[in-house]
Amino acid sequence: MASASWLDRPWGNLRRLLGRMPLRVKLITSLLALVALALVIISVASLTVFRNYQISRANQQVLNQYQAEVDDLLSGHSTLSYPSVISVSPLLVGLIPSGTSLPAAAAHQPMVNPESVPDVPTSSSWYQANGQRLVNVNTVSGIDNWRVITRQFRVNLSNGLPGQSETVNATLIVGYDLGDINGTISQLAGIDLIVSAIIIVGLAIVGIAIVRASLRPLTDIEQTAAAIAAGDLSRRVPEHDPATEVGRLGRALNAMLAQIEASFHARERSEAAARRSEERMRQFVADASHELRTPLTAMRGYAEYYRQRGGVPDVPGPAATPGPKASPGPEAELGEAAPAATPAAADGTPAAAADGTPAAESNGAGQLSRADLDRIMQRVEQESARMGVLVEDMLLLARLDQQRPIEHRPVDLLTLAADAVQDARIIAPGRHIELSVGSAAAFLVLGDEVRLRQVIGNLMSNALTHTPDGTPVTVRILAGPREPVPSVVLEVADEGPGLTPDQAERVFERFYRADQARTRTAGGTGLGLAIVAALVAAHGGTVTLQTSPGEGATFRVTLPLAPEARGDGPDDAQPAPEDVDDPGDGQAARAARAAPRTDSR
């Protein structure tokens, strides 16, 4: 356990050190370390092989010569004289008396340099340990190395006289001059070291350049990531060859960054839309509360007036206790005064009623007259109806928001337009209201006839309400674009004061009105155009507004044609005004298709 702990500490330090090193340093260091290790292995292996080759060759020649000389000596056919030292480079053969050194024996040989012969020991112990074995010895001068084998034995040798011999103790020495093999190997090792150093330095220079060039895209990625972190989501990684890993990585990162940017912008838009939706919801709740509060306040005022004038006895409790007067609220700020209870005057006569008309004289007992009661009930009924219309509009918008299905039946849009024009002419006889019909086979759409009538009615009511008396209004039925599906276009155009760009942008918002004063004379609750947009969307169509200050306003409703009305007729419809005289059953619309003409009324 102790040894394992001792080993874990340096290994952990090494891992932490490697973890702090830059990638380029790791790559270059690893490369150079591997190359250096490879060069060392190559050098050691080559020098070892070279040395072993030289020694193996020397061994072979020494053994061959030694075996031949031994055989000749033992058979008595040796040609060697005794004593003698024969040197035929690189071989040396000597037959000398035992106990005599080879240099001393070579000194008597005229052809042998005593300084260049191997320095073979003469001790009997050395011969006992190394006799008949190949060993390395130095020269007498100590420069070269010899590979030698020796043997001592008694043999009968000729003493130089014919037919005479003697038995002697001789030593046979066979050697091979290796030369300065250690010096040669040292020189080769030095050359290998110098060459390896040059290779490592050159490889380090080239490797640093290559690694820097290869890692430059990673630096670009790092800079791109830093720029993106600083908020520049449009930055992208430079493109490289997709055949390389860096190129594929850059392409993948750019695709990812594009998705991240799109997601970020989508989230921004979603957050902005959520904020706008929250603001619209708050405004919607405030407007709805105000619109409902106004008729409720009026009804409460008339009820209180009825009670104060003796309509019901004063009974203690919540029903009889006069409630607190309504606070001014938004309607007071916007100029709309809610009806309130009307106290009696100081002389006992009834004060003015909630709508500003003088109250009728009550009887002597303080009871309301029949005229007062009729007027109060009439106003209560009016405010109740107004509140009912508001609630119905809100309920309709809620149902449309829930995407509840509507009826889809063929509806003749021209008939609905003709009926709306006739109704508008009856309501505003002093206006010039015109119906213009384009040339097309039929203007049939699939939808809910009641809701489509409501769309046209709301647009007509908007044009009549928010333009001065006498302003002309034109209703056009045209053949719409053929793509993506054949469609029909309904336009309601007026020549009124028009709207500003800000007003035009918000005109389809719920409870939005260009005139922010919530007076009775302004009319409407701000839900008419919102209902138009919701109903048109529920029918798969679109509604747009084209307007400018002083140039009137044109509401354009585009609805897809019913399948039975999609023919090969002309796509570009030319509007032509027509006379609409029959408000009853759409006969004017059918007549308009047959022969369109202009009504000058």
N, C-alpha and C positions, 0 to 999 in steps of 0.2 A: 504493500500500500504506500509505504514511504517513497519507494523508487518511482512508483507511478505518479505520485504527487510531484516529485522532483522533475519528472519529465514533462508534466502538464504545464508547469510554469513557463519554461522557455518556449514551448510550442504555442501557448496562449499569447505570449509577447510577440512571437513571430507573426501570428495571425492578425493581431492588432496592428502591427507595423505594415503588413501587406494591405490591410484594410484602409490605411491612411495614405497609401501610395497612389499617385495618379495612374491612370490606365496606361498612358504612353510610357511612363517610367517602368511599369511592370512589363510591358511588351518588350521594350528595348533591353532591359536587364535580363529578362528571361531568354531573349534571343542570343545575347552575347554570352550568357552563361552556358547555354546549350552548345553554341559554336566552340567556345573555349574547351568545354568538356570533350567535344568531338575531336578537336585538334590534339588534345592531350592523349586521348585514346589512340588516335591514328599514329601519333609520334611514337608512343611507347610500343605499340604493336609492331610498327615498321622497324624500329631499332632492335626489338627483341627477335624478330624474324631474321633480320640481317645478321645479328650476332650468332643466333643458332645455326644459320646457314653456313657461316664461316667455320664455326666449330665443328659442325657435322661433316663438312668437306675435309677438314683437317683430320678428324677422327678416322674417317674412312681411309685416307692415304696412309696415316700412321699405322693403323691396324694391318693394312695390307702389307706394308713394308716390314713391319714387326713380325708378322706370321711367316713371311718368306725367310727372313733371317734366322728365326728360331728353328725352322725346319732344316735349313742348311746346316746350322750349328749342330743340331742333334743327329743329323745323318752323317756328319763329318765331311760334307761337301761345301762348306762355307768358303767363300772367296775372300773373306775379310782377313786381313793380317792382324796380328796381335802384337802389341796394342795398335789401334788405329782409330782415327776420327775422320769420317768422310762427310763433307757438306756439299750437297747438290741442292741449291736453293729451289724450293723452300724446305727440303728434307735434309735431315742430318742423321747419320748412322755412326755410332761409336761402339767399339768393343775395347774396353779398358779394364785394367786390373781392379778387382774389388777394393774399395777403400781409397781409390785414386779419384781425385776430382776431375770432372770433364774439362775445365779450363786448363788444368795442368797438363792433361794428356794432349789437348789441342795445341798446346804451346810447342810441342815437338812436330806438329804437322805444318809443313810450309804453306799449304793452301787454305788453312783455316785461321780465322781471326779469333783469338781466345776471348775477346771482349763481346763477340756476337753469339757465342754458344750459350745454351741454356744452363742456368746455375742449378744443377741437380745436387741435392744434399747427398752426403756420403755416409750418414749415420745408418747403422743397422736398424734402428727403430723406425726411421722414415721409410726404409725399404720394406720393413714388415707391414707397415700401414698402407703404403701406396704402391708396392711392387705389383707388376703386371696389371696396373690400372692406368687409365688415361687421366692425367692431371695437368694443370696449368702451372707453369713456372716462369719466372722472369729471366731475362738475359743477364749476363754478368754485368753489362753496363746499366741494366735496369730500365731500358727503354721499351724493347719489344717483349712480346709474350710468346711462349712456346707451348705447344701441346705435345707432351712426351709420355712415353711408356717405357718402363725399365724392367729388367729381370736379371737376377744373379743366379749363377749355376756353375758347376764344375764340368769342364769339357776338355777333351783332348784336342789340342791345337798344334799346328805345325810350328816348330821353333825356328823355321827359316832354313833348316838343313834338309837336304833331300832324304826322304824316307824316315825322318825323325819327327816326333811329336812329344808333347808333354801335357800333363793334366794340370789345369790352372783354375783358379777362382776368378771368373771374369764377370763383368757387368755389361749387359747389352742395353744401349740407350738408343731409341728411335724417337726423333722429334720432328715437329712441323712448325715452321716459323709463322706465327699469326701476325707478326708485325705489331705495330702499335694499335691493336684493335680497340682497346679502351679509349685511346686518343681519338681514333676515327669515329667511334660511336659518340664520344663527347662533342666532336665537331658537328656531327650530324644532328645531335640533340640541340646544339646551339643554333644551327641553321633552321631547324624546325621551330625553335622558340622565336627567332627573329621573324620568320615567315608567318608564324601564327599571330604574333603581335601586329604585324602589318595587316593581316587579314582581319583581325578583330577591330583594329582602328578604322580600317576602310569600311568594314561592315557596320560599325557603329555610326559612322557618318551617313552612309547610305540608308541604314535602318531608321535613323532619326528623321531623315528627310521623308522616307516612305511612310513612316508612322504618322508624322505630322500631316502629310498630305492625305493619308487615309482617314485620320481622325478629324480633319477639318470639317467634314459634314456634321460630325457630332458637336463640334463647336458651334456650327450654324444652328443646329437643333437647340443647343443650350441658349444661344442668344435669342432664338425665336421664342422659346419657352419663357425667357425673362421678359421679352416684350409683351407676350400674351398675358403674363402675370401682372404686368404694369397696366393692362387694360386695352392693348391694341389687339383685338381679336381677328383683325384682317391679316395679320402676319402669317406667312407660310414658310415651310422648309424649302430651300432651293432644290429644284428637281435635278436628279442625277440619272445615270443610265439604269433603267429598270432591270437590266441583266445582273447588276451587282446587288449585294445585300443592302448596302447603304441606299441605293436607289429604291429598292422595294420598301425599305423602312421609311424613307422620306415620303413615298407615295402613300403608304398606309397612314403615316402621321398626318399628312395633309388631308386625307379623307376623314380622319378622326377629328381634326381641327375644324373642318368644314361642318361636320355634324355638331360639334360642340358649339360653334358660333351660331349655327341655325337654332340649336336648342336654347342657347342663351338669349338670342333675340326673340325666340318664341316665348320664352319665359318672361322676358321684359314686356312683350306685347300682352301676354296673359296677365301679368301683374298690372300693367296699365289698364287693360280691359276690366280687370277685377276692381281696380280703384274707380274707374269710370262707372262700372256697374253698381258699385257700392254707393257712389255719389248719386247715380240715377235712382237707386232704390231709396236712399234717404230723401231725395227730392220728391220721388213718387209718394212715399209715405207722408211727407209734409204736405204735398199738394192734395193727395186724397183726403187727408185729415181736414185740410182747410175746406175743400169742396164739400165734404160731408158736414162740416161744422156750420157752414153758412146756412143751409136750409134748416138744420136742426136748431140753430140759434133763432132763426125766424119763427119756426114753429113753437119753440119754447116761449118766445116773446109774446106771440099771440095767445098762447094758452095762459100765460101769466096775466096778460091784459084782460082776458075773459074772466079769470078768477077774481082779479081786483075790481072788476066792474059788477061783481055780484053774480057771476055765472055759477059759481059753486061756493058753498059756505067755507069759512076759514076753519079748518080742522087742524089741531096740533099734530105734528108729525112731519115726516119728510114730504108727504104729498101736498100739505098745505103750507109748509114753510117756504117762503120765497127764497129761492137759491141765490147764490152770489151772482152778481152781474158779470156778464162775459167780459173777459179781459180784451183789450183792443186787438191783440194778436196780429197776425200777418195781414188780415183783411183791412184792419184799420190803417196799417202802414201803407197799404196799397190803394187806399182811397175808397174802400167799400164798407159802408156802415151796415152792420147787421141789425135787423129789426129787434127791438127790445120792448119790454112792457111799457105801456103808456099810462103814466099816472094821471089822475084827475087834476084839473086846473084849480086854482085857489078859490074861484067862485063856485065850484061844484060842477062845472061843465066838463065833459070829457076832453082830454087833450087830444092832440093829433094822433092818428093811428100809426102803426109801424111803417106803413108804406108812404107816409107823408100826407095822406088825405085827412081832412078833419073828421073827427069821430062824430057819429050821430048822437043827438041828445038822448040820454037815457031817461027812463021814467023816474018819477019822484022817489021811488024806493031804491034807486041806484041800479036797477036791473038793465041789462043790455037791450037795446031795441032789436027788432028783427033785422033791420038793415045792417047794424053792427055785427050781429051774429052771422049773417050771410057773408059779409065781407071777410070776417075772420076765418070762417070755414073755407071760403074760396082761396084765401092766401095759404092756409094750411094745406089745402089740396094741391095748390100749385107747387109749393115747396116740397111736398111729398113726392109729387110726380117728378120734379127735378132731381130729387135724391134717388128716386127709383131708376131714372134714366142713367144717372151716374153709376149706380150699383150694377145695372145691367151691362153697361159698357166695360166696367172693370171685370165683371164675371166673364164676358166674352173674351177679353184679352187674356184672362187666366186660362180659359179653355184652349185658346189658340196656343198659348205658351206650353200647355201640356200636350200639344200636337194631337188633339182629339180629331178623329176622322170627320170630314164633312161630306155632304152629298156630292156625287159626281154624275150629273146628268147633263145632256146637251142643253145649252142655254144660248138663245139668240142675243148676243150682246147689243146688236143694233136696236132691237125692240126695247131693251132696258134703257138705252141711251135716249131713244125717242120719248119714252115715258118720262124720264127724268127731265128732259128739256121742256116738255109740256107742263109738268108740275112746276118747274122754275118760272115759266112764263105766267102761270096763274099767280104764283106768290109775288113775283116782281114784274107786273105788267109794263112798268116804265122802262125796262131794260131791253137792249137788243141781244137776244139769246138765239144763237144760230147752231144748227146741226149740220156738219159737213161729213159726207160719206165718200170714201174712196171706192175705186172699182175693184171688186172682188166677188167671187162666187157666193160666199157665205161667210158670216162672222160668228160661227158657232164655237163655243168653248164648253169644256166639261167643268161643271162646278155646281155650286149651290145658288139657285136663282135669288133667294132672299138675301144672301150675303153679298152677291154681286150687285144687287140693287142698292144695298147699304153702301157699298164702295162708291158707286156713282153718285148716290144721294149725298154722301159726306163731302165728296169733291165739289159738287154743285153748291152745297150749303156753305162750304168754305169760301168759294168764289163770291157768293152773294153777300156773305157776312163781312168779309174783310176787304171789300172794295167799295168805293163811294157809289152812291146811287147814280144810275145811268151808265155805269161802266159796262161796255159790251163783254159778253161771255160767249166763247165758242167751244162746242163739243165736236171732236173729230173722231171718226172711226176709220182706221186705215189698215191696210194689209201690212203686217210686220215682217221682220226678216225671216228668211227661210232656214237659217242655221242658228243654233243646232237643231231646232225643230220649227216648222212653220208656225207663225204666231199672228196675233191680231193686236193692234195698238188702239187704245182709247186715250184721247187727250182732252183735258179740260183747261182751256186757256182763257185768261182774262187780261185786260189792259189796265190793271190797277197800278198801285205804287210799287209793287214788287217787293223783294226781300233782299236783305244784305247777305253776303256769303256766310256770316256766322249764323244768321237766322235760318238760312236755307240748309245749313248742315244739321241743325237741331230740329227742323220742322216736324220730323216724324217721331220725335221723342214724346213719351207720355206726359201729359199735363203741361207740355210746353206751349206757350203762346207768345207770339211776337209782341202783343200788347200785354205787358206784365201787370197792368191794372186789372184786378179781378172784379170788374163792375158788371152789373147786370146788362148794361147796354152793349158791352163787348160780346156777350153771348158765348156759349160753349164752355167746355171744361178742359179743353186741350187734349181730348182723347180721340177726336174725329180722325185726324190724319194718322195717328198711331194705329187705330183700328183698320184704316185703309191699308197701311203697310202690312199688318199682320194677316189680313184676309187675302191680300194679293199673294203674299208668300205662301199661305196655305193652299192656294190654287196653283202653285208652281210658277208664278209670274214674278215680275219686278215692277217697282214703281220708282220713278225718278222725278226730279224737279229741275226745271230750267228757268232761271229768273235772274234779274238784275234790278237794282234800284231804279225806279222810274220806267221800267220796260215791261211791267206785268209779270205774270207767273204762268208757267205751263206745267201741269202735272201729267206725266206720261205713264200709263199703265200698259204693260206688255203681258199678254196671256197666251199660252199655247192653244192652237186651234184643236178642235175635236177631230178625231180620226176621219169622220165622214166628211169634214170640210177641207181636208188637205188634198187639194187637186193640183193640177198643173197650170193654174191660172196665173195672171201677171203678178210679179212680186212687188213691183213699185206701184203702189196705189196713188192715184192723184185725187186729192180731196176735192169734193164738190158740195157746196151748200145745198140744203134741201128744205122743203117746207114741211113742217110737222104740225098737223091740224087736229089729229084725233088722239086724245090722251087716254082712250079707253082700252083698246085691246091690241095695240101695236100695228093697226092698219097703216098708220103713217110710215112706219119703218118699212113695211112691205112695199108701199107706194114709192118710198125713197129709193129702194133698190131698182124699181122698174124705171123711174124717170126722176133722177135727182134734179132739184132746182133750188133757188134761193128764196128764203122768206125775208122780206124787207122789214118785218115787224121788229 
